[in-house]
Amino acid sequence: MPDFPQDPPPYPASEAVEVTGRSPSTGLVVIGVLNIMWGTLGLFCCGMLGIFGMAAAVTGAAPPQFDWTIVDFLVPVSHFCFSLLLIVAGGGIMKLCTWARGLTVVACSGILITVAVNILFGGWRTGTGFSTEEAVGAFCGALAAVSYPAFAVVYMSRGAVRAMFEPPPTELLSR
């Protein structure tokens, strides 16, 4: 039986940080965790909305004031996709991958646009109207849906955060 050389022992996380010279700041770790949490929440909510919303449309169980449009099917699907991207970006942020900052901005911007399209063109606008309580609930839901993505876009656009994701200069690596 041939002898295979053994792999070197894995380095502890502290030594790996010393080798690369970079570690994410506390703020970036928080943003990474929030990306994963917000993305997971988006997957769950859009999955439920898609399942129950389409079932209501097919069976005719939707409220009479709700007029289904193509937007009402595309919004959950696009929000689902952007939520997946947000989860991937969260993992990349915690590893300081150069693509993670841009992916976070794209996913959060997509969520903001999705919510705006839903508010402007969703089927709830074309129906016979909602009560004041339903309108307040819809407004609060939209406000909650855009709160974290708006914060993340602003935070990730800061110069100090942008600098954390730039690769180190090559002349420093050659020393």
BALOVO-604053 format. One record per residue (C-alpha): residue number from 1; residue in three letters; chain; x, y, z. Coordinates in steps of 0.2 Angstrom, whole numbers, plus 5000, padded with zeros to 4 digits. Example, Ala and Ser with C-alpha at 12.3 -4.5 7.8 and 13.67 -1.06 7.14 Angstrom:
BALOVO-604053
1/ala/A/5062/4978/5039
2/ser/A/5068/4995/5036
//
This chain:
BALOVO-604053
1/met/A/5000/5000/5000
2/pro/A/5008/5017/4995
3/asp/A/5011/5030/5008
4/phe/A/5003/5046/5005
5/pro/A/5010/5062/5012
6/gln/A/4999/5069/5026
7/asp/A/4991/5086/5024
8/pro/A/4998/5100/5035
9/pro/A/4987/5103/5050
10/pro/A/4974/5116/5048
11/tyr/A/4978/5133/5055
12/pro/A/4968/5141/5069
13/ala/A/4957/5155/5064
14/ser/A/4969/5168/5073
15/glu/A/4983/5162/5063
16/ala/A/4973/5163/5046
17/val/A/4969/5181/5050
18/glu/A/4987/5185/5053
19/val/A/4992/5178/5037
20/thr/A/4980/5188/5027
21/gly/A/4981/5203/5038
22/arg/A/4963/5207/5037
23/ser/A/4948/5202/5048
24/pro/A/4930/5209/5046
25/ser/A/4925/5223/5058
26/thr/A/4912/5220/5071
27/gly/A/4900/5231/5060
28/leu/A/4903/5220/5045
29/val/A/4900/5204/5055
30/val/A/4884/5211/5061
31/ile/A/4879/5216/5043
32/gly/A/4884/5198/5037
33/val/A/4873/5190/5051
34/leu/A/4858/5202/5047
35/asn/A/4860/5198/5028
36/ile/A/4858/5180/5032
37/met/A/4844/5183/5044
38/trp/A/4834/5195/5033
39/gly/A/4837/5184/5018
40/thr/A/4830/5169/5027
41/leu/A/4815/5179/5032
42/gly/A/4813/5184/5014
43/leu/A/4814/5166/5008
44/phe/A/4801/5161/5021
45/cys/A/4789/5175/5018
46/cys/A/4790/5175/4999
47/gly/A/4788/5156/4999
48/met/A/4772/5157/5010
49/leu/A/4766/5171/5000
50/gly/A/4769/5162/4984
51/ile/A/4761/5146/4990
52/phe/A/4746/5153/4998
53/gly/A/4743/5168/4986
54/met/A/4744/5156/4970
55/ala/A/4732/5144/4979
56/ala/A/4720/5158/4983
57/ala/A/4721/5164/4965
58/val/A/4718/5147/4957
59/thr/A/4704/5142/4969
60/gly/A/4695/5159/4969
61/ala/A/4698/5161/4987
62/ala/A/4706/5178/4986
63/pro/A/4697/5193/4994
64/pro/A/4685/5201/4982
65/gln/A/4694/5218/4983
66/phe/A/4710/5210/4977
67/asp/A/4712/5210/4958
68/trp/A/4727/5198/4954
69/thr/A/4739/5205/4942
70/ile/A/4756/5198/4934
71/val/A/4765/5209/4947
72/asp/A/4757/5199/4961
73/phe/A/4766/5184/4954
74/leu/A/4782/5192/4949
75/val/A/4785/5201/4966
76/pro/A/4787/5186/4977
77/val/A/4798/5177/4964
78/ser/A/4810/5192/4962
79/his/A/4810/5195/4981
80/phe/A/4814/5176/4984
81/cys/A/4829/5178/4972
82/phe/A/4835/5193/4980
83/ser/A/4834/5185/4997
84/leu/A/4844/5171/4991
85/leu/A/4858/5183/4985
86/leu/A/4857/5192/5002
87/ile/A/4861/5175/5011
88/val/A/4876/5172/4999
89/ala/A/4882/5190/5002
90/gly/A/4881/5188/5021
91/gly/A/4893/5173/5020
92/gly/A/4904/5183/5009
93/ile/A/4904/5198/5020
94/met/A/4910/5188/5035
95/lys/A/4925/5181/5024
96/leu/A/4928/5198/5016
97/cys/A/4926/5192/4999
98/thr/A/4928/5206/4986
99/trp/A/4911/5202/4978
100/ala/A/4901/5202/4994
101/arg/A/4899/5221/4996
102/gly/A/4893/5223/4978
103/leu/A/4881/5208/4980
104/thr/A/4874/5216/4996
105/val/A/4870/5232/4987
106/val/A/4863/5224/4972
107/ala/A/4852/5212/4982
108/cys/A/4846/5226/4994
109/ser/A/4843/5238/4979
110/gly/A/4833/5224/4971
111/ile/A/4822/5221/4987
112/leu/A/4819/5240/4988
113/ile/A/4813/5241/4969
114/thr/A/4803/5225/4972
115/val/A/4793/5233/4987
116/ala/A/4791/5249/4977
117/val/A/4784/5240/4962
118/asn/A/4772/5230/4973
119/ile/A/4766/5246/4981
120/leu/A/4764/5255/4964
121/phe/A/4757/5241/4953
122/gly/A/4751/5227/4965
123/gly/A/4733/5220/4964
124/trp/A/4728/5228/4980
125/arg/A/4728/5245/4971
126/thr/A/4716/5240/4958
127/gly/A/4703/5233/4969
128/thr/A/4688/5241/4977
129/gly/A/4698/5248/4991
130/phe/A/4704/5243/5009
131/ser/A/4699/5249/5026
132/thr/A/4710/5262/5036
133/glu/A/4716/5247/5046
134/glu/A/4722/5237/5031
135/ala/A/4730/5253/5023
136/val/A/4740/5256/5039
137/gly/A/4745/5238/5040
138/ala/A/4751/5238/5022
139/phe/A/4761/5254/5025
140/cys/A/4769/5247/5041
141/gly/A/4773/5231/5032
142/ala/A/4781/5241/5017
143/leu/A/4791/5251/5030
144/ala/A/4797/5236/5038
145/ala/A/4801/5228/5022
146/val/A/4813/5242/5016
147/ser/A/4821/5246/5033
148/tyr/A/4835/5234/5033
149/pro/A/4839/5235/5014
150/ala/A/4840/5254/5014
151/phe/A/4851/5254/5029
152/ala/A/4862/5241/5021
153/val/A/4864/5250/5005
154/val/A/4869/5266/5014
155/tyr/A/4881/5257/5026
156/met/A/4890/5247/5012
157/ser/A/4892/5263/5002
158/arg/A/4903/5271/5015
159/gly/A/4921/5274/5010
160/ala/A/4928/5264/5025
161/val/A/4918/5249/5021
162/arg/A/4922/5250/5003
163/ala/A/4941/5250/5008
164/met/A/4939/5234/5018
165/phe/A/4933/5225/5003
166/glu/A/4947/5230/4991
167/pro/A/4961/5218/4988
168/pro/A/4978/5222/4997
169/pro/A/4991/5230/4986
170/thr/A/5002/5217/4977
171/glu/A/5018/5226/4982
172/leu/A/5014/5223/5000
173/leu/A/5011/5205/4997
174/ser/A/5028/5202/4988
175/arg/A/5038/5208/5004
//
